[in-house]
Amino acid sequence: MRMLLRETEAAEEILAGLGHDREVWHPVAYFYGVQEISNRLTERADLPKRIGEMLTPALKTFGITHPNRFL
């Protein structure tokens, strides 16, 4: 994830100056949370839908302009 954040910053797809080591746990927690909620509610049957609904807005909080790069 750290590598992806650095690549997207170099490609100017996220805001420059993020503290990658400090911030990297956020997207990891988002991914885990979406998978866990989907698993508990529908045994992951709705995982693709939940990823789009929940992660896209969350990733935009990092200034990510192309969230599909992470999905």
N, CA, C and O atoms as a GROMACS GRO file, in nm:
protein
  284
    1MET      N    1   0.083  -0.118   0.000
    1MET     CA    2   0.000   0.000   0.000
    1MET      C    3   0.088   0.124   0.000
    1MET      O    4   0.059   0.222  -0.069
    2ARG      N    5   0.194   0.121   0.077
    2ARG     CA    6   0.286   0.235   0.082
    2ARG      C    7   0.340   0.265  -0.057
    2ARG      O    8   0.349   0.380  -0.098
    3MET      N    9   0.376   0.158  -0.130
    3MET     CA   10   0.428   0.174  -0.266
    3MET      C   11   0.323   0.238  -0.357
    3MET      O   12   0.355   0.326  -0.437
    4LEU      N   13   0.198   0.193  -0.346
    4LEU     CA   14   0.091   0.251  -0.428
    4LEU      C   15   0.072   0.399  -0.397
    4LEU      O   16   0.050   0.479  -0.488
    5LEU      N   17   0.078   0.435  -0.270
    5LEU     CA   18   0.065   0.577  -0.235
    5LEU      C   19   0.178   0.660  -0.296
    5LEU      O   20   0.154   0.770  -0.346
    6ARG      N   21   0.298   0.608  -0.292
    6ARG     CA   22   0.412   0.680  -0.352
    6ARG      C   23   0.395   0.693  -0.504
    6ARG      O   24   0.422   0.798  -0.561
    7GLU      N   25   0.351   0.584  -0.569
    7GLU     CA   26   0.331   0.587  -0.714
    7GLU      C   27   0.223   0.687  -0.753
    7GLU      O   28   0.239   0.762  -0.849
    8THR      N   29   0.113   0.687  -0.680
    8THR     CA   30   0.005   0.780  -0.714
    8THR      C   31   0.044   0.924  -0.686
    8THR      O   32   0.000   1.015  -0.757
    9GLU      N   33   0.125   0.946  -0.585
    9GLU     CA   34   0.174   1.082  -0.559
    9GLU      C   35   0.266   1.127  -0.673
    9GLU      O   36   0.256   1.240  -0.719
   10ALA      N   37   0.355   1.039  -0.719
   10ALA     CA   38   0.445   1.072  -0.829
   10ALA      C   39   0.368   1.101  -0.957
   10ALA      O   40   0.410   1.183  -1.039
   11ALA      N   41   0.255   1.032  -0.976
   11ALA     CA   42   0.172   1.053  -1.094
   11ALA      C   43   0.075   1.169  -1.076
   11ALA      O   44  -0.009   1.195  -1.162
   12GLU      N   45   0.086   1.239  -0.962
   12GLU     CA   46  -0.001   1.352  -0.928
   12GLU      C   47  -0.148   1.312  -0.922
   12GLU      O   48  -0.235   1.391  -0.960
   13GLU      N   49  -0.175   1.190  -0.875
   13GLU     CA   50  -0.311   1.142  -0.859
   13GLU      C   51  -0.362   1.158  -0.716
   13GLU      O   52  -0.480   1.139  -0.689
   14ILE      N   53  -0.272   1.193  -0.624
   14ILE     CA   54  -0.312   1.225  -0.487
   14ILE      C   55  -0.239   1.352  -0.444
   14ILE      O   56  -0.146   1.397  -0.511
   15LEU      N   57  -0.283   1.407  -0.335
   15LEU     CA   58  -0.219   1.527  -0.284
   15LEU      C   59  -0.074   1.498  -0.247
   15LEU      O   60  -0.045   1.394  -0.188
   16ALA      N   61   0.014   1.586  -0.280
   16ALA     CA   62   0.156   1.570  -0.247
   16ALA      C   63   0.176   1.594  -0.098
   16ALA      O   64   0.099   1.666  -0.034
   17GLY      N   65   0.280   1.534  -0.044
   17GLY     CA   66   0.319   1.560   0.093
   17GLY      C   67   0.254   1.474   0.199
   17GLY      O   68   0.268   1.502   0.318
   18LEU      N   69   0.183   1.369   0.159
   18LEU     CA   70   0.127   1.278   0.259
   18LEU      C   71   0.240   1.209   0.334
   18LEU      O   72   0.342   1.174   0.274
   19GLY      N   73   0.223   1.190   0.461
   19GLY     CA   74   0.319   1.111   0.537
   19GLY      C   75   0.285   0.964   0.519
   19GLY      O   76   0.206   0.908   0.596
   20HIS      N   77   0.343   0.902   0.418
   20HIS     CA   78   0.304   0.766   0.380
   20HIS      C   79   0.314   0.667   0.495
   20HIS      O   80   0.222   0.587   0.516
   21ASP      N   81   0.420   0.672   0.570
   21ASP     CA   82   0.435   0.579   0.682
   21ASP      C   83   0.328   0.602   0.788
   21ASP      O   84   0.283   0.508   0.853
   22ARG      N   85   0.289   0.724   0.805
   22ARG     CA   86   0.189   0.760   0.906
   22ARG      C   87   0.047   0.732   0.857
   22ARG      O   88  -0.040   0.696   0.936
   23GLU      N   89   0.023   0.749   0.728
   23GLU     CA   90  -0.112   0.742   0.673
   23GLU      C   91  -0.150   0.606   0.614
   23GLU      O   92  -0.268   0.581   0.591
   24VAL      N   93  -0.053   0.520   0.589
   24VAL     CA   94  -0.080   0.398   0.514
   24VAL      C   95  -0.181   0.306   0.583
   24VAL      O   96  -0.250   0.230   0.514
   25TRP      N   97  -0.194   0.311   0.712
   25TRP     CA   98  -0.287   0.222   0.780
   25TRP      C   99  -0.432   0.256   0.751
   25TRP      O  100  -0.519   0.170   0.764
   26HIS      N  101  -0.461   0.381   0.713
   26HIS     CA  102  -0.600   0.420   0.686
   26HIS      C  103  -0.662   0.340   0.571
   26HIS      O  104  -0.766   0.278   0.591
   27PRO      N  105  -0.601   0.338   0.451
   27PRO     CA  106  -0.664   0.259   0.345
   27PRO      C  107  -0.668   0.110   0.377
   27PRO      O  108  -0.761   0.040   0.336
   28VAL      N  109  -0.569   0.060   0.450
   28VAL     CA  110  -0.571  -0.081   0.489
   28VAL      C  111  -0.691  -0.107   0.579
   28VAL      O  112  -0.760  -0.208   0.563
   29ALA      N  113  -0.717  -0.017   0.673
   29ALA     CA  114  -0.832  -0.032   0.762
   29ALA      C  115  -0.963  -0.022   0.684
   29ALA      O  116  -1.058  -0.094   0.714
   30TYR      N  117  -0.970   0.068   0.584
   30TYR     CA  118  -1.090   0.077   0.501
   30TYR      C  119  -1.117  -0.055   0.430
   30TYR      O  120  -1.229  -0.105   0.431
   31PHE      N  121  -1.013  -0.111   0.367
   31PHE     CA  122  -1.030  -0.237   0.296
   31PHE      C  123  -1.076  -0.348   0.390
   31PHE      O  124  -1.168  -0.423   0.358
   32TYR      N  125  -1.013  -0.358   0.505
   32TYR     CA  126  -1.051  -0.461   0.602
   32TYR      C  127  -1.196  -0.441   0.647
   32TYR      O  128  -1.273  -0.536   0.651
   33GLY      N  129  -1.231  -0.318   0.680
   33GLY     CA  130  -1.366  -0.290   0.728
   33GLY      C  131  -1.473  -0.325   0.627
   33GLY      O  132  -1.576  -0.383   0.663
   34VAL      N  133  -1.451  -0.291   0.502
   34VAL     CA  134  -1.548  -0.322   0.398
   34VAL      C  135  -1.563  -0.473   0.384
   34VAL      O  136  -1.675  -0.523   0.373
   35GLN      N  137  -1.453  -0.545   0.385
   35GLN     CA  138  -1.460  -0.691   0.373
   35GLN      C  139  -1.530  -0.753   0.493
   35GLN      O  140  -1.610  -0.845   0.477
   36GLU      N  141  -1.500  -0.704   0.611
   36GLU     CA  142  -1.560  -0.760   0.732
   36GLU      C  143  -1.711  -0.736   0.736
   36GLU      O  144  -1.787  -0.826   0.768
   37ILE      N  145  -1.754  -0.615   0.704
   37ILE     CA  146  -1.897  -0.584   0.702
   37ILE      C  147  -1.968  -0.671   0.599
   37ILE      O  148  -2.073  -0.728   0.628
   38SER      N  149  -1.912  -0.679   0.480
   38SER     CA  150  -1.972  -0.761   0.374
   38SER      C  151  -1.980  -0.907   0.417
   38SER      O  152  -2.081  -0.973   0.394
   39ASN      N  153  -1.876  -0.958   0.479
   39ASN     CA  154  -1.874  -1.098   0.523
   39ASN      C  155  -1.981  -1.123   0.629
   39ASN      O  156  -2.054  -1.223   0.621
   40ARG      N  157  -1.992  -1.036   0.726
   40ARG     CA  158  -2.090  -1.056   0.833
   40ARG      C  159  -2.234  -1.044   0.785
   40ARG      O  160  -2.322  -1.115   0.833
   41LEU      N  161  -2.259  -0.954   0.690
   41LEU     CA  162  -2.397  -0.931   0.646
   41LEU      C  163  -2.442  -1.025   0.535
   41LEU      O  164  -2.557  -1.069   0.534
   42THR      N  165  -2.352  -1.055   0.441
   42THR     CA  166  -2.395  -1.133   0.324
   42THR      C  167  -2.296  -1.241   0.284
   42THR      O  168  -2.302  -1.293   0.172
   43GLU      N  169  -2.205  -1.276   0.374
   43GLU     CA  170  -2.099  -1.373   0.342
   43GLU      C  171  -2.025  -1.334   0.214
   43GLU      O  172  -1.992  -1.418   0.131
   44ARG      N  173  -2.000  -1.205   0.201
   44ARG     CA  174  -1.926  -1.141   0.093
   44ARG      C  175  -1.997  -1.141  -0.043
   44ARG      O  176  -1.935  -1.109  -0.145
   45ALA      N  177  -2.122  -1.177  -0.046
   45ALA     CA  178  -2.195  -1.177  -0.174
   45ALA      C  179  -2.203  -1.037  -0.233
   45ALA      O  180  -2.208  -1.021  -0.355
   46ASP      N  181  -2.204  -0.935  -0.148
   46ASP     CA  182  -2.217  -0.798  -0.196
   46ASP      C  183  -2.084  -0.722  -0.194
   46ASP      O  184  -2.084  -0.599  -0.203
   47LEU      N  185  -1.973  -0.792  -0.183
   47LEU     CA  186  -1.843  -0.725  -0.168
   47LEU      C  187  -1.812  -0.627  -0.282
   47LEU      O  188  -1.772  -0.514  -0.253
   48PRO      N  189  -1.828  -0.664  -0.409
   48PRO     CA  190  -1.796  -0.566  -0.515
   48PRO      C  191  -1.878  -0.437  -0.503
   48PRO      O  192  -1.826  -0.328  -0.524
   49LYS      N  193  -2.006  -0.452  -0.469
   49LYS     CA  194  -2.092  -0.334  -0.454
   49LYS      C  195  -2.046  -0.249  -0.335
   49LYS      O  196  -2.039  -0.126  -0.345
   50ARG      N  197  -2.015  -0.313  -0.224
   50ARG     CA  198  -1.970  -0.239  -0.106
   50ARG      C  199  -1.839  -0.168  -0.128
   50ARG      O  200  -1.818  -0.057  -0.078
   51ILE      N  201  -1.750  -0.230  -0.203
   51ILE     CA  202  -1.622  -0.165  -0.231
   51ILE      C  203  -1.645  -0.032  -0.300
   51ILE      O  204  -1.588   0.070  -0.259
   52GLY      N  205  -1.728  -0.032  -0.403
   52GLY     CA  206  -1.757   0.093  -0.473
   52GLY      C  207  -1.825   0.196  -0.385
   52GLY      O  208  -1.790   0.314  -0.386
   53GLU      N  209  -1.924   0.151  -0.308
   53GLU     CA  210  -2.002   0.243  -0.225
   53GLU      C  211  -1.922   0.300  -0.108
   53GLU      O  212  -1.938   0.417  -0.074
   54MET      N  213  -1.839   0.219  -0.046
   54MET     CA  214  -1.773   0.263   0.077
   54MET      C  215  -1.630   0.311   0.056
   54MET      O  216  -1.588   0.409   0.118
   55LEU      N  217  -1.556   0.244  -0.030
   55LEU     CA  218  -1.415   0.280  -0.043
   55LEU      C  219  -1.392   0.401  -0.132
   55LEU      O  220  -1.302   0.480  -0.104
   56THR      N  221  -1.470   0.416  -0.237
   56THR     CA  222  -1.447   0.530  -0.326
   56THR      C  223  -1.453   0.662  -0.250
   56THR      O  224  -1.360   0.742  -0.263
   57PRO      N  225  -1.557   0.689  -0.172
   57PRO     CA  226  -1.558   0.815  -0.095
   57PRO      C  227  -1.446   0.821   0.008
   57PRO      O  228  -1.388   0.928   0.030
   58ALA      N  229  -1.414   0.709   0.072
   58ALA     CA  230  -1.309   0.708   0.173
   58ALA      C  231  -1.174   0.742   0.112
   58ALA      O  232  -1.097   0.820   0.168
   59LEU      N  233  -1.144   0.684  -0.004
   59LEU     CA  234  -1.016   0.710  -0.068
   59LEU      C  235  -1.004   0.855  -0.115
   59LEU      O  236  -0.894   0.909  -0.121
   60LYS      N  237  -1.116   0.916  -0.147
   60LYS     CA  238  -1.112   1.057  -0.188
   60LYS      C  239  -1.070   1.149  -0.074
   60LYS      O  240  -1.025   1.261  -0.098
   61THR      N  241  -1.082   1.103   0.050
   61THR     CA  242  -1.036   1.184   0.162
   61THR      C  243  -0.885   1.201   0.161
   61THR      O  244  -0.831   1.292   0.224
   62PHE      N  245  -0.815   1.114   0.089
   62PHE     CA  246  -0.671   1.127   0.072
   62PHE      C  247  -0.636   1.217  -0.045
   62PHE      O  248  -0.518   1.239  -0.074
   63GLY      N  249  -0.737   1.268  -0.113
   63GLY     CA  250  -0.710   1.347  -0.232
   63GLY      C  251  -0.686   1.259  -0.353
   63GLY      O  252  -0.633   1.305  -0.454
   64ILE      N  253  -0.726   1.132  -0.345
   64ILE     CA  254  -0.708   1.040  -0.456
   64ILE      C  255  -0.811   1.074  -0.563
   64ILE      O  256  -0.931   1.066  -0.540
   65THR      N  257  -0.762   1.110  -0.680
   65THR     CA  258  -0.852   1.152  -0.787
   65THR      C  259  -0.896   1.035  -0.875
   65THR      O  260  -0.994   1.047  -0.948
   66HIS      N  261  -0.825   0.923  -0.868
   66HIS     CA  262  -0.859   0.804  -0.946
   66HIS      C  263  -0.868   0.683  -0.852
   66HIS      O  264  -0.777   0.599  -0.853
   67PRO      N  265  -0.974   0.672  -0.771
   67PRO     CA  266  -0.982   0.565  -0.672
   67PRO      C  267  -0.976   0.425  -0.733
   67PRO      O  268  -0.936   0.330  -0.665
   68ASN      N  269  -1.016   0.409  -0.859
   68ASN     CA  270  -1.016   0.276  -0.919
   68ASN      C  271  -0.877   0.216  -0.926
   68ASN      O  272  -0.864   0.094  -0.939
   69ARG      N  273  -0.774   0.297  -0.917
   69ARG     CA  274  -0.637   0.246  -0.915
   69ARG      C  275  -0.616   0.153  -0.795
   69ARG      O  276  -0.535   0.060  -0.802
   70PHE      N  277  -0.688   0.178  -0.687
   70PHE     CA  278  -0.674   0.098  -0.566
   70PHE      C  279  -0.776  -0.015  -0.557
   70PHE      O  280  -0.762  -0.104  -0.474
   71LEU      N  281  -0.878  -0.012  -0.641
   71LEU     CA  282  -0.987  -0.110  -0.630
   71LEU      C  283  -0.970  -0.226  -0.723
   71LEU      O  284  -1.054  -0.317  -0.725
   0.00000   0.00000   0.00000
